[in-house]
Amino acid sequence: MSGFADRENRRQPSVVAAMISTPLPKKNENDGRGRPKAQREIKKCISLAVLPSVYDDIKKISYIDRKSISEIVSEFFEQYIVENASKIKEYDKLYRD
């Protein structure tokens, strides 16, 4: 055999090879680490397209009101839903699951 093949045969498995062959332990959800799962409704991330002038104005308003743009938009949607509750009921009648 050549010198390289002899050295390769005598060589112990490398640390990296041992790490690759060893499976990682599964993380338990109840191990006490990290932030606990929220028991409330989680916000859904969406993308909205608005005119730059509208965005600039809402940014100024949010700064003065000390609210995020997300809070302002959420409040607007909630108000819009309250004002149009009859439409939601009509939709539910038409498309009952």
Contact map, one row per residue, 1 for C-alpha under 8 A:
1110110000000000000000000000000000000000000000000000000000000000000000000000000000000000000000000
1111110000000000000000000000000000000000000000000000000000000000000000000000000000000000000000000
1111111000000000000000000000000000000000000000000000000000000000000000000000000000000000000000000
0111111100000000000000000000000000000000000000000000000000000000000000000000000000000000000000000
1111111110000000000000000000000000000000000000000000000000000000000000000000000000000000000000000
1111111111000000000000000000000000000000000000000000000000000000000000000000000000000000000000000
0011111111100000000000000000000000000000000000000000000000000000000000000000000000000000000000000
0001111111100000000000000000000000000000000000000000000000000000000000000000000000000000000000000
0000111111100000000000000000000000000000000000000000000000000000000000000000000000000000000000000
0000011111110000000000000000000000000000000000000000000000000000000000000000000000000000000000000
0000001111111000000000000000000000000000000000000000000000000000000000000000000000000000000000000
0000000001111100000000000000000000000000000000000000000000000000000000000000000000000000000000000
0000000000111110110000000000000000000000000000000000000000000000000000000000000000000000000000000
0000000000011111110000000000000000000000000000000000000000000000000000000000000000000000000000000
0000000000001111111000000000000000000000000000000000000000000000000000000000000000000000000000000
0000000000000111111100000000000000000000000000000000000000000000000000000000000000000000000000000
0000000000001111111110000000000000000000000000000000000000000000000000000000000000000000000000000
0000000000001111111111000000000000000000000000000000000000000000000000000000000000000000000000000
0000000000000011111111100000000000000000000000000000000000000000000000000000000000000000000000000
0000000000000001111111100000000000000000000000000000000000000000000000000000000000000000000000000
0000000000000000111111100000000000000000000000000000000000000000000000000000000000000000000000000
0000000000000000011111110000000000000000000000000000000000000000000000000000000000000000000000000
0000000000000000001111111000000000000000000000000000000000000000000000000000000000000000000000000
0000000000000000000001111100000000000000000000000000000000000000000000000000000000000000000000000
0000000000000000000000111110000000000000000000000000000000000000000000000000000000000000000000000
0000000000000000000000011111000000000000000000000000000000000000000000000000000000000000000000000
0000000000000000000000001111101000000000000000000000000000000000000000000000000000000000000000000
0000000000000000000000000111111000000000000000000000000000000000000000000000000000000000000000000
0000000000000000000000000011111100000000000000000000000000000000000000000000000000000000000000000
0000000000000000000000000001111110000000000000000000000000000000000000000000000000000000000000000
0000000000000000000000000011111110000000000000000000000000000000000000000000000000000000000000000
0000000000000000000000000000111111000000000000000000000000000000000000000000000000000000000000000
0000000000000000000000000000011111100000000000000000000000000000000000000000000000000000000000000
0000000000000000000000000000000111110000000000000000000000000000000000000000000000000000000000000
0000000000000000000000000000000011111000000000000000000000000000000000000000000000000000000000000
0000000000000000000000000000000001111100000000000000000000000000000000000000000000000000000000000
0000000000000000000000000000000000111110000000000000000000000000000000000000000000000000000000000
0000000000000000000000000000000000011111110000000000000000000000000000000000000000000000000000000
0000000000000000000000000000000000001111100000000000000000000000000000000000000000000000000000000
0000000000000000000000000000000000000111110000000000000000000000000000000000000000000000000000000
0000000000000000000000000000000000000111111000000000000000000000000000000000000000000000000000000
0000000000000000000000000000000000000101111100000000000000000000000000000000000000000000000000000
0000000000000000000000000000000000000000111110000000000000000000000000000000000000000000000000000
0000000000000000000000000000000000000000011111000000000000000000000000000000000000000000000000000
0000000000000000000000000000000000000000001111100000000000000000000000000000000000000000000000000
0000000000000000000000000000000000000000000111110000000000000000000000000000000000000000000000000
0000000000000000000000000000000000000000000011111000000000000000000000000000000000000000000000000
0000000000000000000000000000000000000000000001111100000000000000000000000000000000000000000000000
0000000000000000000000000000000000000000000000111110000000000000000000000000000000000000000000000
0000000000000000000000000000000000000000000000011111011000000000000000000000000000000000000000000
0000000000000000000000000000000000000000000000001111111000000000000000000000000000000000000000000
0000000000000000000000000000000000000000000000000111111100000000000000000000000000000000000000000
0000000000000000000000000000000000000000000000000011111110000000000000000000000000000000000000000
0000000000000000000000000000000000000000000000000111111111000000000000000000000000000000000000000
0000000000000000000000000000000000000000000000000111111111100000000000000000000000000000000000000
0000000000000000000000000000000000000000000000000001111111110000000000000000000000000000000000000
0000000000000000000000000000000000000000000000000000111111111000000000000000000000000000000000000
0000000000000000000000000000000000000000000000000000011111111100000010000000000000000000000000000
0000000000000000000000000000000000000000000000000000001111111110000010000000000000000000000000000
0000000000000000000000000000000000000000000000000000000111111111000000000000000000000000000000000
0000000000000000000000000000000000000000000000000000000011111111100000000000000000000000000000000
0000000000000000000000000000000000000000000000000000000001111111111110010000000000000000000000000
0000000000000000000000000000000000000000000000000000000000111111111100000000000000000000000000000
0000000000000000000000000000000000000000000000000000000000011111111000000000000000000000000000000
0000000000000000000000000000000000000000000000000000000000001111111000000000000000000000000000000
0000000000000000000000000000000000000000000000000000000000000111111100000000000000000000000000000
0000000000000000000000000000000000000000000000000000000000000111111110110000000000000000000000000
0000000000000000000000000000000000000000000000000000000000000110011111110000000000000000000000000
0000000000000000000000000000000000000000000000000000000001100100001111111000000000000000000000000
0000000000000000000000000000000000000000000000000000000000000000000111111100000000000000000000000
0000000000000000000000000000000000000000000000000000000000000000001111111110000000000000000000000
0000000000000000000000000000000000000000000000000000000000000100001111111111000000000000000000000
0000000000000000000000000000000000000000000000000000000000000000000011111111100000000000000000000
0000000000000000000000000000000000000000000000000000000000000000000001111111110000000000000000000
0000000000000000000000000000000000000000000000000000000000000000000000111111111000000000000000000
0000000000000000000000000000000000000000000000000000000000000000000000011111111100000000000000000
0000000000000000000000000000000000000000000000000000000000000000000000001111111110000000000000000
0000000000000000000000000000000000000000000000000000000000000000000000000111111111000000000000000
0000000000000000000000000000000000000000000000000000000000000000000000000011111111100000000000000
0000000000000000000000000000000000000000000000000000000000000000000000000001111111110000000000000
0000000000000000000000000000000000000000000000000000000000000000000000000000111111111000000000000
0000000000000000000000000000000000000000000000000000000000000000000000000000011111111000000000000
0000000000000000000000000000000000000000000000000000000000000000000000000000001111111000000000000
0000000000000000000000000000000000000000000000000000000000000000000000000000000111111111000000000
0000000000000000000000000000000000000000000000000000000000000000000000000000000011111111100000000
0000000000000000000000000000000000000000000000000000000000000000000000000000000000011111110000000
0000000000000000000000000000000000000000000000000000000000000000000000000000000000011111111000000
0000000000000000000000000000000000000000000000000000000000000000000000000000000000011111111100000
0000000000000000000000000000000000000000000000000000000000000000000000000000000000001111111110000
0000000000000000000000000000000000000000000000000000000000000000000000000000000000000111111111000
0000000000000000000000000000000000000000000000000000000000000000000000000000000000000011111111100
0000000000000000000000000000000000000000000000000000000000000000000000000000000000000001111111110
0000000000000000000000000000000000000000000000000000000000000000000000000000000000000000111111110
0000000000000000000000000000000000000000000000000000000000000000000000000000000000000000011111110
0000000000000000000000000000000000000000000000000000000000000000000000000000000000000000001111111
0000000000000000000000000000000000000000000000000000000000000000000000000000000000000000000111111
0000000000000000000000000000000000000000000000000000000000000000000000000000000000000000000000111
